[in-house]
Amino acid sequence: MKDRMIISRTPLRITFTGGGTDLPAYFCANPPGRVLSAAIDKYIHVTVNKKFDNKIRVSYSVTEIVDNVDQIVHPSVREALRLLNIDGGIEIVSISDIPSRGTGLGSSSTFLVGLLNALHAYRGEFVSADELGREAVQVERRILREPGGLQDQYMAAFGGMQMLEFYPDWSVRNSPVIMKEEYREALMENLLLLYTGRERSSTSIHENQSKAVAYNEKMYNKMKDLTMKLFGKLSSGDLNEVGRIMDANWQLKKELADGISDPEIDRLYNLAIMNGALGGKLIGAGGGGFLLFYAPKEMQPGIVSSLGLRKVDFKIDFQGSRIVFVGE
C-alpha cells in the first residue's frame, strides 16, 4: 500500500415505504422484501491516512489510539480492518453533516460503507456499489450480528432513488426510480423533512420487530404492496397519491412494534396533517429522529410553524458512496 490520504463521501438516506420488509426475518420467509428509499445530499465523510508509526488512530465521537486491530472498541471499524487485512499504521477520521446516531437516516451503515470504500481505495482497489453493500451487510449483520435490515447499506452505496428488493439468499435487486425532471422537481418541492430533536437507538426496536414478524406478516405484505404502488406512481409522474401512500404505510408501520411511535410523535404527525400535510412518516426504525411529510409547498411554512421543528433542506444524491480525494 502506498502512503496516501483518501477521503470518501457517502450519503444518508430517507425511506418512503416498506421499511421493515428488509429485515431477514421477513424477506427470508416472504420474499421479496421491498423498500423505496432515496439517498440525500447529507453526507458522512471518512478520511483514511497513513500513520507515522504502526499504531491505529480512530476518531469519531471519541478518539482511540491502539497498538493493534483487536484493541479497537468501535466494532464496525475493527471488523472492516479485519475484513480487508489492514493491521496497523493507519488513521481513520469521520465527520457527519447530521448527528450521526439515532436520527433514523441510516448513519451507522452509511459510515461503514464510506469506511470500506475509503479502505479499498487506500489499498489501491476499486470496488463496485453492489460489493460495498454486500461487504457492509456481511460486517453488520453476519459478523457483528447487529439487528436490522439491509436497505441502509445498499442505499448508501448506490445513491439515487431506488426500489430495493431483498431475497432469501440475501441478494438485493435495485430498480432506480426514473422520472422526468419536471416531476422530480415537483416531488422535491412537496417533501418536507423536520428534525424532532430526539435521538434513539434502533437496536431494541429492530429486535422487537424481528420477533413479531410472523404475527405481523399481513401488515408487512401490505407495506410491500404499497411500495410497488408508489414505485409505479413515481415512475409515471403521478404524484397525487404519494402522500396517501406514505400515510397508509405509516399507519401500518407504527403498529409493528413498541417504540416505533409514541404519543408525542403521534401528536406532531397529526398536527402536520391538520395543517395541510397529505401524509408522511417517521424516518428509520422509529422513536425519534426525522419526520418526513408530503405537503404542498404553500402549506409547508404553516406546518413548520405549528410543529416548531427544524426544517432540513435536502436534494437527492445520485452518486452514492464515492472517493472525493486521493492524495499521494
N, C-alpha and C positions, 0 to 999 in steps of 0.2 A: 504493500500500500504506500502511496506517495504521501508526503506531508502536505495536506491540503485542507482548506476550510470549505465546508459545504453548508448551505442554508436551504432548507425545504420550506414550502408554504402549502398548507393543507386546509381545505375549507371545512367549516362546521356545516350542519345540515338542519333543515326543518322537515317535518313529516306531515303530510296531509291526511292520509288514510292508511289503514292496515297495520299500524304499529302493534306488535304483539304476535302477528302471524309469522314473524321472522324468528320466533322462539323455536328451537329444535323440538321441544315438547309438542308443538302444534304441527310444524310442517313435516315432521317425520311420520306422523300418523294421518295427516290430512293434506297431502301435497297438492299443489304447491302453496307455500305461504306467499303472500302478495302485499307489497308495500309501495306506496307512491310518495316519493320524497324529492327534495331539491337541496343541492349544495348552495351555500350563500357566501357572499363576499366578506365574511368574518373568519379570520384565519388563526391557526396555530403555526408559528414559525419555530423550527428546530434547527439549531446550529450544532454542527459536529466539527471538531477541530483536533488536530494532533496536539497532545500534551507534551510539555518539555521533558517530563520524567515518565516513568512507567505506571504511574497511578491513574486512577479513573476519577474524574470530577463530573458530577451530575448536578445541575442546578435547575430547580423548578420552584415550588413554593418554599423549599428548603434546599440547602446545598450539602451534598455528600462528597467526601473525598476518601476514597478507599484504595486498598492495595490490589484487590482482585475482584472479578465479576461476582463471585459468590457472596461478597460482603455488601453488595448493593441492596438497599432496602426497597427502592422503587421496583415493584415486581415486573412491570412491562419493560423497563429499561434493562433489567437483569436478564430477562428471558430473550429479549431481542438481541442482545450482545451474544448470548449463548447460541442462539439460532444461527447467527452469522459468523460464529467463531472469531469474535473480536475479544481479546483477553486483557487489554490494558493500553496505557499510553494515549488516552482519549479524553476529550472534554465534550459534554453534551449540555446544551442550554436551551430551554424552551420559553417562548413568550406567546401569550394568547391575547387576542383582541377583546375577548369576552371572558368574564370569570370562568375559570377552567374546570370547576367541579360543581355538580348539582344543578346545572342550568337546563338540562334536557336537550342540548344541541349535539350530543354525541362526542363530547370533548375528549374523553379518555381514549376512545378508539381513534379519533382524529389525530391525537398526539402520537399514538403508536404507529399509525400509517405514515405520518410525517417522519417519525424517527427511523422506521425501516427504510423509507425512500432515501433519507439522508445517509444512512449507514451503507446502503448498497452503492450510492454514488461515491462515498468515501473509499469504498473498495474498488472503484472504477467500473462498476457494473450498472447496466440499465435493467430496470425491472418494469414489467407491464402493470397496468392498473389492476387487472384481474389477479395477478400474482401478489401484489401488495395486499389486496383484500383477503386472499387466502392465507397469507402469512400472518396477518393481524388476527384473523379468526383462530388460526392454529395457536397463537400465543395466548389470547384471552380466553377462548372457550375450551380448548383441548389441553393445553399445558397448565395454565393457571386455574382452569375450571371455574372461571368467574361466571355468574349467571347473567343471562342477557341474550339478545338476538344477534343477527348477522348483518342488519342493514347499515349500521353506522360505519363499519369498516369499508364496505363496498362503496357507499356514497362518498366517503372521504377520498377514496382512490379514484373513482370515476368522475365525480363532479356532475354538473348539469341537473336536469330534472328527469328522473328515472322512475319507471316501474320496475321494481326488483322482484324476482320470483325465486323461491327457495325450495330445494328438493331434498328428498331423504338422504341422498349421498353427500349432502351439504354443498352441492354445486349451486351456483347462482347465475341466473339469466337476467341481463339488464336490457330493458326496452326504453330508449330515450323518448321523452315526450317531444314531438316535433310540431311546432306551432308557427303560424305566420307571425311576423314581428309585431304587427298591429294588435294581434290577440294577446301575445305575451306582454306587451306594454300595458294593455288593459288589465290583465291579470295582476301584474305587479302594482298597478295603481290602486287596486282594490284589496290588497293584502296589508294587514296591519299587525306588526309584531310589538308586543308590550312585555316589559320585564317586570315580574311580580316582586322582585327583590328578595325572594325566598329561594334558598338553595336546599337541596335534599340529596340523600343517597338513593340511587335506584336499585341497589342490591336487594334489599328486602322486598321491594315491590316486584322485581323480576322473579324472585324466589316464590312469592305468593302466586303470581300469575302462572308460573310453570306448574305448580302443584295443582292448580284448578283448571288446567286446560281442558281436560276431558269433560268436566262438568259444564264448561262454558263453550263447548265446541260449536253449538249453533250460532252463538254471537260472533265467534271468530269467522265462521263461514260467511255470515252477513257482511262483516267488515271487509273480507276478501272480495266479495261481490261488489261492494261499494267502490273498492279500489279499481276494479276493472271498469266500472261505470265512469268513474272520474277520469280515468285514462282516456276513454273514448270521448268524453265531453271536451277535455282539454285539447286533444289532438284535432278535433273538428272545429275548435274555436268557440264552442257553445259554452259560455261562461255563466249562463243564467242559473244553473243548478249547483254550481260549485259550493256556495255557502250552505245549501241544504244538505248536500252530501257530506260535507265536513261536520255539520251538526249531527246528522244521523250516526256518523262514525263515533263522535264524541259521546253521544248518549249511550252507545253500546260499550265503548271502552271503559268508561268510568265505573261500570258495574262489574268489571272483570276481577278486581282485587281491591282489598282495603288499601288506602293510601294513595290511590290514583287521583282522587279528588277529595275535597273536604268542604265544610260549609263556607269558608272564605273564598275558595276557588269558585264554588257554585255561585256565590253572591256576585263576584266580579264578572263571571261569564253571563249571568242573567242580566246584569246591569248593561253590559255591552249590547246584548240582544235588544233590550228595551230602548237603547239609544241608536239603533239602526244597523247593527251588525246582522248579517244574514246567516252566519254560522261561524264555527271556529273550533278550537281545541286547545288543550294544554300540550305543549311540545314535550316529547320524551316519555319516560315511564310514568310520570305524574308527581304530584305532591308539591310542585313549585317550579321555578324556572321561568319560562316564557309562555305567554298566551299568544296564539295566532288567530286572527279573525279575518273573514272575508266580509268586507264592508265597503259600500260605495264611498268614493273619495270624499264627497262633500259631507258625509256623516262622520268621518274619522276624527276631526277636531273635537266634536261633542263627546265621542266615545273616550278619547284620551282624557278630556277634562273630567268626565264623570267618574272614571276609574282611578284617576290620579296616579297612573303608572307611567314609567319612562318609555317613550316610543323609540324604537331602534330601526332606523332606515337601513334597507338592505337591497341588494340585487342578487340575481342568480350567478353563481360561479360555474363556468362551463369547462374549466380546465382540470379540476380535481387536483390531487397532490402533485406538485411539480418542484423541480430543483430550480431555484431562482438565483443562486450564486455558487460559483465554483472558483476558489482562489488557490492557486498553486503556491 
